[in-house]
Amino acid sequence: MIRYANALGLGPEATAGETVKQARLPQVYADMHGWKEMVAKIAAVYRALPPQDRARAVFMGWNYGEAAAVDLYGAPLGLPPAISGHNNYWIWGPREHDGSVLIVVGGTAERYKGWVRSVELAGHTDNPYAMPYESPQPIFVLRGMKKPLDQVWPKFKNYR
């Protein structure tokens, strides 16, 4: 695919939909590439949680692509439906989750320490064909939101 796209003048730089560093694949493919692998790693983190945490845990995606990947590939791996503040996912709200245990991809421990009591690095995504801003990324387990998730949910709204 990479060779054909480049030979046809349809490589990543020629077909970019964003002005960010491009992957080896054209963005339309790179944006979806690695979803199954990412979800498998999220599911491994989820399964490694103690049973009492797993019963309350949810994946919170920072963008609709991550959330959709979990919704598409996560159920057979035992994952609950994802939540996200991005685009229409925000409308669906936190889906009965209280924020006591969140699994997130990306960001930094420092970013999360202001709104949760515990931040644990639990893994990493790694796919050389995904968009550079999607991989490699850390996978964190966040515990104990300082304010209930339903109260802070309006702040997660991100329409773009």
C-alpha positions as CSV (number, residue, x, y, z in Angstrom):
1,M,0.0,0.0,0.0
2,I,2.8,2.4,0.9
3,R,4.7,1.8,-2.3
4,Y,1.5,2.0,-4.5
5,A,0.3,5.2,-2.8
6,N,3.7,6.9,-3.3
7,A,4.0,5.6,-6.9
8,L,0.6,7.1,-7.7
9,G,1.4,10.4,-6.1
10,L,-1.1,9.6,-3.3
11,G,1.4,9.3,-0.4
12,P,0.9,10.8,3.0
13,E,2.0,14.3,2.3
14,A,-0.1,14.6,-0.9
15,T,-3.3,13.4,0.8
16,A,-2.9,14.8,4.3
17,G,-6.1,16.0,5.9
18,E,-4.3,17.7,8.8
19,T,-1.1,19.8,9.1
20,V,0.6,17.4,11.5
21,K,3.5,15.0,11.0
22,Q,2.3,12.2,8.7
23,A,2.6,8.5,9.0
24,R,4.1,6.1,6.5
25,L,0.5,5.4,5.3
26,P,-1.8,8.0,4.0
27,Q,-3.8,9.6,6.9
28,V,-7.1,8.1,5.8
29,Y,-5.6,4.6,6.5
30,A,-3.2,5.5,9.3
31,D,-6.0,7.0,11.4
32,M,-7.6,3.5,11.6
33,H,-4.4,1.4,11.5
34,G,-3.5,-0.3,14.7
35,W,-7.0,-0.1,16.3
36,K,-7.2,-3.8,17.0
37,E,-3.7,-3.8,18.6
38,M,-4.5,-0.7,20.6
39,V,-7.7,-2.2,21.9
40,A,-5.9,-5.5,22.7
41,K,-3.5,-3.6,24.9
42,I,-6.3,-1.6,26.6
43,A,-8.1,-4.9,27.2
44,A,-4.9,-6.4,28.8
45,V,-4.7,-3.4,31.1
46,Y,-8.4,-3.8,32.0
47,R,-8.1,-7.5,32.7
48,A,-5.0,-6.9,34.9
49,L,-7.1,-4.6,37.2
50,P,-8.3,-6.1,40.5
51,P,-11.9,-7.3,40.2
52,Q,-13.3,-4.4,42.3
53,D,-11.6,-1.9,40.0
54,R,-12.5,-3.8,36.8
55,A,-16.2,-3.6,37.8
56,R,-16.1,0.2,37.8
57,A,-13.5,0.8,35.0
58,V,-14.2,2.4,31.7
59,F,-11.9,3.5,28.8
60,M,-12.1,7.2,28.2
61,G,-10.9,8.3,24.7
62,W,-9.5,11.7,24.1
63,N,-10.8,11.5,20.6
64,Y,-13.7,9.7,18.9
65,G,-11.4,7.4,17.0
66,E,-10.0,5.8,20.1
67,A,-13.4,5.5,21.7
68,A,-14.9,4.0,18.5
69,A,-12.0,1.5,18.3
70,V,-12.9,0.3,21.8
71,D,-16.6,0.2,20.9
72,L,-15.9,-1.7,17.7
73,Y,-13.3,-4.2,18.9
74,G,-13.6,-4.2,22.7
75,A,-16.7,-6.2,23.5
76,P,-15.3,-9.6,22.5
77,L,-12.3,-8.8,24.8
78,G,-14.7,-7.9,27.7
79,L,-14.4,-4.2,27.5
80,P,-17.4,-2.0,28.4
81,P,-18.5,0.7,25.9
82,A,-16.1,3.6,25.8
83,I,-16.8,7.2,26.8
84,S,-15.3,10.4,25.3
85,G,-15.8,14.1,25.3
86,H,-15.0,14.3,21.6
87,N,-17.7,15.2,19.1
88,N,-21.0,13.2,19.5
89,Y,-19.5,10.9,22.1
90,W,-19.9,13.8,24.5
91,I,-23.6,13.8,24.0
92,W,-23.8,10.2,25.4
93,G,-22.2,11.4,28.6
94,P,-20.3,9.2,31.1
95,R,-22.7,6.3,30.6
96,E,-23.3,5.6,34.3
97,H,-19.6,5.7,35.1
98,D,-18.5,7.6,38.1
99,G,-14.8,8.1,37.2
100,S,-13.5,6.0,40.0
101,V,-11.4,4.0,37.5
102,L,-10.5,5.3,34.1
103,I,-8.2,3.9,31.4
104,V,-6.8,6.5,29.1
105,V,-4.3,6.5,26.2
106,G,-2.0,9.5,25.9
107,G,-1.2,12.5,27.9
108,T,1.1,12.6,30.9
109,A,0.9,11.7,34.5
110,E,1.3,15.4,35.4
111,R,-1.7,16.3,33.3
112,Y,-3.9,13.9,35.2
113,K,-2.7,14.5,38.8
114,G,-4.8,17.7,39.1
115,W,-8.1,15.8,38.7
116,V,-7.4,12.3,40.1
117,R,-5.9,10.9,43.2
118,S,-3.8,8.1,41.5
119,V,-2.1,7.8,38.2
120,E,-0.5,4.5,37.1
121,L,1.4,3.9,33.9
122,A,0.1,0.5,32.8
123,G,1.3,0.1,29.2
124,H,2.0,1.7,25.8
125,T,0.6,1.6,22.4
126,D,3.1,1.0,19.6
127,N,2.2,0.8,15.9
128,P,4.6,2.1,13.3
129,Y,1.8,2.6,10.7
130,A,-0.5,4.7,12.9
131,M,-0.5,8.5,12.9
132,P,2.5,9.7,14.9
133,Y,0.3,11.4,17.5
134,E,-1.5,8.1,18.1
135,S,1.5,5.8,18.6
136,P,3.6,5.3,20.7
137,Q,1.4,6.5,23.5
138,P,1.3,5.6,27.2
139,I,-1.7,3.8,28.7
140,F,-2.7,5.1,32.1
141,V,-5.0,3.9,34.8
142,L,-6.5,6.8,36.7
143,R,-8.2,6.3,40.0
144,G,-10.3,8.5,42.3
145,M,-11.6,11.6,40.5
146,K,-11.5,14.5,42.9
147,K,-15.0,15.5,41.6
148,P,-17.7,13.2,40.3
149,L,-17.4,12.5,36.6
150,D,-21.0,13.7,35.9
151,Q,-20.1,17.0,37.5
152,V,-17.0,17.6,35.4
153,W,-18.4,16.0,32.2
154,P,-19.3,19.4,30.6
155,K,-15.6,20.4,30.7
156,F,-14.7,17.4,28.5
157,K,-16.8,18.7,25.6
158,N,-14.5,18.9,22.6
159,Y,-16.2,19.6,19.2
160,R,-13.8,20.1,16.4
